[in-house]
Amino acid sequence: MTFTEWLDSLKDKTVAIVGIGVSNTPLIRLLTDRGVAVTACDRATREKFQNEPLLTELEERGVKLQMGEHYLDGLDHDFIFRSPGIRPDIPAFEAAKERGSVITSEMEVFFDVCPCKKIAVTGSDGKTTTTTIIAKLLEAEGYTVHLGGNIGHPLLAETGEMKQSDIAVLELSSFQLMTMHDSPDIAVITNLAPNHLDIHKGMEEYVSAKENIYLWQNENGTVVLNHDNEITRSFAPKVKGKLTWFARQTAIDTGVTLEGDAIVVKGDRTVLPTSDILLPGVHNWENYMAAIAAVDGLVSDETIRAFARTFGGVEHRIELIRELNGVKYYNDSIASSPSRTQAGLRSFRQKVILIAGGYDKHLDYTELGPEIIAHVKALVLTGATAGKIKTAAEGAEGYDPVKLPIYDGLDFEGALNKAHEIARPGDVVILSPASASFDQFKNFMVRGNTFKQLVWQLDK
């Protein structure tokens, strides 16, 4: 189905869009521009939007607003678009399906109507950086690239501008993938570890959702998997098309790996010396390996090397904010899981002052404890998970309260102030929460921007 055919199919249909957020607002505008009858539903009350002109705009477009506690009442529309953060099996959706409604999402429809090659990335950690590297490498090679998905930019409303020769590069979350019935031409899974278990019913459902990124491929598809990760390694027998491995730690016969101080395409060529990678941390070597595997044959090695020397990373991902009195302050707000914080800690050659804690996604913090012992000189805790992280650190082998002071019971600003107070010239202070942001912030970006603002307000 083409994009135009899909739009035409909505004539005289009713549409409900559940979630007035980043992923759905462009869709609302697209449909109302075509005269489609739209009901926008959101759990938030009108008061929470009082400082934003969005609701006024939507009502001027003829959108019916259904907000607050009963926002899901009476869903009987022909098509219902769910926001990625809302489970597809809630009673309101199940009842609507029984009445004949089609439950879908912005990303599902995009896959149906996108006219060009699709490269998509998922995983527990590293997916945004890997997605960005892939997109920028393709752009540097001269392709017209459309970057979107979970990275914060929905693409469906822009599909009419895409050409067959373009490439769409997408970051996909487990929530987007849960109900997908199509897979990209090239699928990349960076790694998998427990995450989002506050919404998923368990690890099995989380992994199953992630697998949708490749399970719908045919023999023409390509899958890039992390050979070092036990879970992703287990997917190999289910791959229908070409399988490409990447591995930093384990030996592989084919694929992209690390030999000495360089990333190589096994049996073929040396692509990228690790000394050319501007981003800190061995986990970013892995992100480059995954990206190189995805663009092999599309991007030259010369383009990869030139890009790696200048790419400073993505905002909120071990982002250097400033140096004050010899102390460097880093924002790693994206680290919403223990494994992500572990990777961040390993990026530094010295022990750091770690600010951690946030919303509780019901994750196990036990394995973070030894990493804190090995890489942290002072631990400053805030948020709902502070107690769990403290317990993990104190329970780890080698814990010494003299060598690792722990400060807890602090609010967000207080945590930074404590880190600033105890830091000395040559120290690194990093916000790497190992937790989601929702106990205090709308999302990790707001958390990171708040942290950056507070860091810039620090005086000497």
Secondary structure, DSSP 8 states (H G I E B T S, - for coil): --HHHHHHHTTT-EEEEE--STTTHHHHHHHHHTT-EEEEEESS-GGGGTT-SHHHHHHHTT-EEEESTTTTTT---SEEEE-TTS-TTSHHHHHHHHTT-EEE-HHHHHHHH--SEEEEEE-SSSHHHHHHHHHHHHHHHT--EEEEETTTB--GGGGGG--TT-EEEEE--HHHHTT-----SEEEE----S--TTTSSSHHHHHHHHHHHHHT--TT-EEEEETTSHHHHTTGGG--SEEEEEESSS--SSSEEEETTEEEETTTEEEEEGGG--S-SHHHHHHHHHHHHHHBTTB-HHHHHHHHTT----TTSSEEEEEETTEEEEE-TT--SHHHHHHHHTT-SS-EEEEE--B------TTHHHHHHHHEEEEEEESTTHHHHHHHHHTSTT--TTTS-EEEEE-HHHHHHHHHHH--TT-EEEE--SSBSTTTSSSHHHHHHHHHHHHHH---
